[in-house]
Structures are given as C-alpha cells and as structure tokens.
C-alpha cells in the first residue's frame, strides 16, 4: 500500500502534468 505522502506526490505530479497539457492545448487552439 502507498502511504499518504506517496499519494500526495502522485496527485501533485499528475495535476502539474494536466495543467501543462491544458496550457499546451489552449495555446495550440488560440494560435
């Protein structure tokens, strides 16, 4: 089982990736 710290790290990394992907998609749509 993962500890709470591991889950938080995974969640933070995933949310950062999602934000970066969203920014890239928005930029490509606007350009």
C-alpha distance matrix in Angstrom:
0.0 3.8 6.5 9.5 11.5 9.6 10.0 13.5 14.4 13.5 15.5 18.3 18.7 18.8 21.3 23.4 23.7 24.6 27.3 28.7 29.0 30.6 33.1 33.9 34.6 36.7 38.7 39.4 40.6 42.8 44.4
3.8 0.0 3.8 6.6 7.9 5.9 6.6 10.0 10.7 10.2 12.3 14.8 15.3 15.8 18.2 20.1 20.6 21.8 24.2 25.6 26.2 27.9 30.1 31.1 32.0 34.0 35.8 36.8 38.0 40.1 41.6
6.5 3.8 0.0 3.8 5.3 5.3 6.4 8.7 10.1 10.8 12.4 14.4 15.6 16.7 18.5 20.2 21.5 22.7 24.5 26.1 27.2 28.6 30.6 32.0 33.1 34.7 36.5 37.8 39.0 40.8 42.4
9.5 6.6 3.8 0.0 3.8 5.5 5.1 6.1 8.6 9.9 10.4 12.2 14.2 15.2 16.3 18.3 20.0 20.9 22.3 24.4 25.6 26.6 28.5 30.3 31.3 32.6 34.5 36.1 37.1 38.7 40.5
11.5 7.9 5.3 3.8 0.0 3.8 5.4 5.1 6.2 8.6 9.8 10.5 12.3 14.2 15.3 16.5 18.5 19.9 21.1 22.7 24.4 25.6 27.1 28.8 30.2 31.6 33.1 34.8 36.2 37.5 39.1
9.6 5.9 5.3 5.5 3.8 0.0 3.8 5.5 5.1 6.2 8.6 9.9 10.6 12.2 14.2 15.5 16.6 18.3 20.0 21.3 22.6 24.3 26.0 27.2 28.6 30.3 31.8 33.2 34.6 36.3 37.7
10.0 6.6 6.4 5.1 5.4 3.8 0.0 3.8 5.4 5.1 6.1 8.5 9.9 10.4 12.1 14.2 15.4 16.3 18.2 20.0 21.0 22.2 24.3 25.7 26.7 28.3 30.2 31.5 32.7 34.4 36.1
13.5 10.0 8.7 6.1 5.1 5.5 3.8 0.0 3.8 5.4 5.0 6.0 8.5 9.8 10.5 12.2 14.2 15.2 16.4 18.3 19.9 20.8 22.5 24.3 25.6 26.8 28.5 30.3 31.4 32.7 34.5
14.4 10.7 10.1 8.6 6.2 5.1 5.4 3.8 0.0 3.8 5.4 5.1 6.1 8.5 10.0 10.6 12.4 14.2 15.4 16.7 18.4 19.9 21.3 22.7 24.4 25.8 27.2 28.8 30.4 31.7 33.2
13.5 10.2 10.8 9.9 8.6 6.2 5.1 5.4 3.8 0.0 3.8 5.5 5.2 6.1 8.6 10.0 10.7 12.2 14.3 15.5 16.5 18.2 20.1 21.2 22.5 24.3 25.9 27.1 28.5 30.3 31.8
15.5 12.3 12.4 10.4 9.8 8.6 6.1 5.0 5.4 3.8 0.0 3.8 5.5 5.1 6.1 8.6 9.9 10.4 12.2 14.3 15.3 16.3 18.3 19.9 20.9 22.3 24.3 25.7 26.8 28.4 30.2
18.3 14.8 14.4 12.2 10.5 9.9 8.5 6.0 5.1 5.5 3.8 0.0 3.8 5.5 5.2 6.2 8.7 9.9 10.6 12.4 14.3 15.3 16.6 18.5 20.0 21.1 22.6 24.5 25.8 27.0 28.7
18.7 15.3 15.6 14.2 12.3 10.6 9.9 8.5 6.1 5.2 5.5 3.8 0.0 3.8 5.6 5.2 6.3 8.7 10.0 10.7 12.4 14.3 15.5 16.7 18.4 20.1 21.3 22.8 24.5 25.9 27.2
18.8 15.8 16.7 15.2 14.2 12.2 10.4 9.8 8.5 6.1 5.1 5.5 3.8 0.0 3.8 5.4 5.1 6.2 8.7 10.0 10.5 12.2 14.3 15.4 16.4 18.3 20.0 21.1 22.5 24.3 25.8
21.3 18.2 18.5 16.3 15.3 14.2 12.1 10.5 10.0 8.6 6.1 5.2 5.6 3.8 0.0 3.8 5.4 5.0 6.1 8.6 9.8 10.4 12.3 14.2 15.2 16.3 18.3 19.9 20.9 22.4 24.2
23.4 20.1 20.2 18.3 16.5 15.5 14.2 12.2 10.6 10.0 8.6 6.2 5.2 5.4 3.8 0.0 3.8 5.4 5.1 6.2 8.6 9.8 10.7 12.4 14.3 15.4 16.6 18.5 20.0 21.1 22.6
23.7 20.6 21.5 20.0 18.5 16.6 15.4 14.2 12.4 10.7 9.9 8.7 6.3 5.1 5.4 3.8 0.0 3.8 5.4 5.1 6.1 8.5 9.9 10.6 12.2 14.2 15.4 16.6 18.3 20.0 21.2
24.6 21.8 22.7 20.9 19.9 18.3 16.3 15.2 14.2 12.2 10.4 9.9 8.7 6.2 5.0 5.4 3.8 0.0 3.8 5.5 5.1 6.1 8.6 9.9 10.5 12.2 14.2 15.3 16.4 18.2 20.0
27.3 24.2 24.5 22.3 21.1 20.0 18.2 16.4 15.4 14.3 12.2 10.6 10.0 8.7 6.1 5.1 5.4 3.8 0.0 3.8 5.5 5.1 6.2 8.6 9.9 10.5 12.2 14.3 15.3 16.4 18.3
28.7 25.6 26.1 24.4 22.7 21.3 20.0 18.3 16.7 15.5 14.3 12.4 10.7 10.0 8.6 6.2 5.1 5.5 3.8 0.0 3.8 5.4 5.1 6.2 8.6 9.9 10.6 12.4 14.3 15.4 16.5
29.0 26.2 27.2 25.6 24.4 22.6 21.0 19.9 18.4 16.5 15.3 14.3 12.4 10.5 9.8 8.6 6.1 5.1 5.5 3.8 0.0 3.8 5.4 5.1 6.1 8.6 9.9 10.6 12.3 14.2 15.4
30.6 27.9 28.6 26.6 25.6 24.3 22.2 20.8 19.9 18.2 16.3 15.3 14.3 12.2 10.4 9.8 8.5 6.1 5.1 5.4 3.8 0.0 3.8 5.5 5.1 6.1 8.6 10.0 10.6 12.2 14.2
33.1 30.1 30.6 28.5 27.1 26.0 24.3 22.5 21.3 20.1 18.3 16.6 15.5 14.3 12.3 10.7 9.9 8.6 6.2 5.1 5.4 3.8 0.0 3.8 5.5 5.1 6.1 8.6 9.9 10.5 12.1
33.9 31.1 32.0 30.3 28.8 27.2 25.7 24.3 22.7 21.2 19.9 18.5 16.7 15.4 14.2 12.4 10.6 9.9 8.6 6.2 5.1 5.5 3.8 0.0 3.8 5.5 5.2 6.2 8.6 10.0 10.6
34.6 32.0 33.1 31.3 30.2 28.6 26.7 25.6 24.4 22.5 20.9 20.0 18.4 16.4 15.2 14.3 12.2 10.5 9.9 8.6 6.1 5.1 5.5 3.8 0.0 3.8 5.5 5.2 6.2 8.6 10.1
36.7 34.0 34.7 32.6 31.6 30.3 28.3 26.8 25.8 24.3 22.3 21.1 20.1 18.3 16.3 15.4 14.2 12.2 10.5 9.9 8.6 6.1 5.1 5.5 3.8 0.0 3.8 5.5 5.1 6.1 8.6
38.7 35.8 36.5 34.5 33.1 31.8 30.2 28.5 27.2 25.9 24.3 22.6 21.3 20.0 18.3 16.6 15.4 14.2 12.2 10.6 9.9 8.6 6.1 5.2 5.5 3.8 0.0 3.8 5.4 5.1 6.1
39.4 36.8 37.8 36.1 34.8 33.2 31.5 30.3 28.8 27.1 25.7 24.5 22.8 21.1 19.9 18.5 16.6 15.3 14.3 12.4 10.6 10.0 8.6 6.2 5.2 5.5 3.8 0.0 3.8 5.5 5.3
40.6 38.0 39.0 37.1 36.2 34.6 32.7 31.4 30.4 28.5 26.8 25.8 24.5 22.5 20.9 20.0 18.3 16.4 15.3 14.3 12.3 10.6 9.9 8.6 6.2 5.1 5.4 3.8 0.0 3.8 5.6
42.8 40.1 40.8 38.7 37.5 36.3 34.4 32.7 31.7 30.3 28.4 27.0 25.9 24.3 22.4 21.1 20.0 18.2 16.4 15.4 14.2 12.2 10.5 10.0 8.6 6.1 5.1 5.5 3.8 0.0 3.8
44.4 41.6 42.4 40.5 39.1 37.7 36.1 34.5 33.2 31.8 30.2 28.7 27.2 25.8 24.2 22.6 21.2 20.0 18.3 16.5 15.4 14.2 12.1 10.6 10.1 8.6 6.1 5.3 5.6 3.8 0.0
